[in-house]
Amino acid sequence: MKAKLYLLTILCGLITGCDYIEDDERLIALDDTPVVPTTVMKNVLLEDFTGQRCSNCPTGTEVIEELQEAYGDRLIAVGIHSGPLGFKGTATVKGLATAVGDEYYSHWGLEYQPVGLINRHGAVNYTDWPRAVREVMPLESVLKMSVTATVDGDQMAITVTEEATADFAGNLQVWVLEDGITALQTMPDGSNNREYVHNHVLRTPVNGTWGEPFTISRGSTLTQTLTQPVSADWDASQLSVVAFAYNDSGVEQVVKAKIVQ
């Protein structure tokens, strides 16, 4: 098809009255047949199993910040407060650990923190995150995904769209995250910092602990709409959503978007 279009472009330069339209997505010539880019790079999901009582976890966060500076939006981190060093809070001290975080921690058979999953290819110590992320970055995905979310009052509306360049079967998972949470954190020197700012904190799954099954065939587009109540203890201006498709081979694609109020 490309050879046909290149030839057509040359002919259009020699013959008057030949029109074509070119944009970022496709080139349309006389036969009105689009050429759609098929290469979609795979974004990287870093599930950071962390805890407010974990003295090494702030160092893990620094590694994440360095990776985000290097890779930008293609590196999507989620802080899953959980496990033995997680803290669910008291009447006077805010806790960020959740029951679903503990379920994930147990499911993956984790034994320490901070530890992460890189596109769900097994547990990786935070010191090895740069290597593991670097190995995944050059990979292509069969899915092009997008996600949008809006808040109206105390209700969130989320739309996820997937386009497939090959058949895919797996699960779609959607999570709500919150940035800018000031809460207790044990620091590397053993002190307790009550003014520590926690980012990309997992607040809740939207469509179940493990998401919902979905299949999509090559060349198809699938759009799904979900809703989620906004908890009174969340700051709506700091919320975002993460959507990712995964199966037994790991995470196929992941995207993130700020929630629009």
ChimeraX attribute file (.defattr): number of C-alpha atoms within 10 A of each C-alpha:
attribute: neighborCount
match mode: 1-to-1
recipient: residues
	/A:1	8
	/A:2	9
	/A:3	8
	/A:4	9
	/A:5	18
	/A:6	12
	/A:7	10
	/A:8	17
	/A:9	16
	/A:10	10
	/A:11	12
	/A:12	16
	/A:13	11
	/A:14	10
	/A:15	8
	/A:16	8
	/A:17	7
	/A:18	13
	/A:19	11
	/A:20	13
	/A:21	10
	/A:22	9
	/A:23	7
	/A:24	7
	/A:25	10
	/A:26	13
	/A:27	16
	/A:28	16
	/A:29	20
	/A:30	13
	/A:31	9
	/A:32	10
	/A:33	12
	/A:34	13
	/A:35	14
	/A:36	10
	/A:37	10
	/A:38	15
	/A:39	12
	/A:40	16
	/A:41	17
	/A:42	23
	/A:43	25
	/A:44	27
	/A:45	26
	/A:46	22
	/A:47	20
	/A:48	29
	/A:49	28
	/A:50	33
	/A:51	27
	/A:52	28
	/A:53	19
	/A:54	21
	/A:55	21
	/A:56	19
	/A:57	24
	/A:58	20
	/A:59	16
	/A:60	21
	/A:61	19
	/A:62	12
	/A:63	17
	/A:64	21
	/A:65	15
	/A:66	12
	/A:67	19
	/A:68	15
	/A:69	11
	/A:70	12
	/A:71	16
	/A:72	11
	/A:73	14
	/A:74	18
	/A:75	23
	/A:76	22
	/A:77	27
	/A:78	23
	/A:79	26
	/A:80	27
	/A:81	30
	/A:82	26
	/A:83	23
	/A:84	16
	/A:85	20
	/A:86	22
	/A:87	22
	/A:88	16
	/A:89	14
	/A:90	8
	/A:91	6
	/A:92	6
	/A:93	11
	/A:94	16
	/A:95	18
	/A:96	23
	/A:97	25
	/A:98	18
	/A:99	13
	/A:100	19
	/A:101	24
	/A:102	17
	/A:103	14
	/A:104	17
	/A:105	22
	/A:106	13
	/A:107	9
	/A:108	12
	/A:109	10
	/A:110	16
	/A:111	12
	/A:112	14
	/A:113	25
	/A:114	26
	/A:115	23
	/A:116	27
	/A:117	21
	/A:118	24
	/A:119	24
	/A:120	20
	/A:121	14
	/A:122	11
	/A:123	18
	/A:124	19
	/A:125	15
	/A:126	24
	/A:127	13
	/A:128	12
	/A:129	21
	/A:130	14
	/A:131	11
	/A:132	19
	/A:133	19
	/A:134	13
	/A:135	11
	/A:136	17
	/A:137	15
	/A:138	11
	/A:139	13
	/A:140	15
	/A:141	19
	/A:142	20
	/A:143	26
	/A:144	20
	/A:145	21
	/A:146	19
	/A:147	23
	/A:148	20
	/A:149	21
	/A:150	17
	/A:151	19
	/A:152	11
	/A:153	10
	/A:154	11
	/A:155	13
	/A:156	19
	/A:157	16
	/A:158	20
	/A:159	15
	/A:160	20
	/A:161	16
	/A:162	19
	/A:163	18
	/A:164	21
	/A:165	19
	/A:166	14
	/A:167	13
	/A:168	18
	/A:169	14
	/A:170	19
	/A:171	19
	/A:172	24
	/A:173	20
	/A:174	27
	/A:175	21
	/A:176	23
	/A:177	25
	/A:178	23
	/A:179	19
	/A:180	15
	/A:181	18
	/A:182	14
	/A:183	17
	/A:184	21
	/A:185	24
	/A:186	20
	/A:187	18
	/A:188	13
	/A:189	8
	/A:190	12
	/A:191	10
	/A:192	15
	/A:193	14
	/A:194	13
	/A:195	11
	/A:196	17
	/A:197	13
	/A:198	19
	/A:199	17
	/A:200	22
	/A:201	23
	/A:202	26
	/A:203	23
	/A:204	20
	/A:205	20
	/A:206	20
	/A:207	15
	/A:208	13
	/A:209	15
	/A:210	15
	/A:211	19
	/A:212	13
	/A:213	13
	/A:214	13
	/A:215	12
	/A:216	18
	/A:217	14
	/A:218	13
	/A:219	11
	/A:220	12
	/A:221	15
	/A:222	14
	/A:223	12
	/A:224	11
	/A:225	12
	/A:226	13
	/A:227	15
	/A:228	17
	/A:229	13
	/A:230	17
	/A:231	12
	/A:232	8
	/A:233	6
	/A:234	14
	/A:235	13
	/A:236	20
	/A:237	14
	/A:238	16
	/A:239	23
	/A:240	22
	/A:241	24
	/A:242	26
	/A:243	26
	/A:244	24
	/A:245	24
	/A:246	22
	/A:247	14
	/A:248	11
	/A:249	10
	/A:250	15
	/A:251	22
	/A:252	25
	/A:253	25
	/A:254	27
	/A:255	24
	/A:256	24
	/A:257	15
	/A:258	18
	/A:259	21
	/A:260	16
	/A:261	12
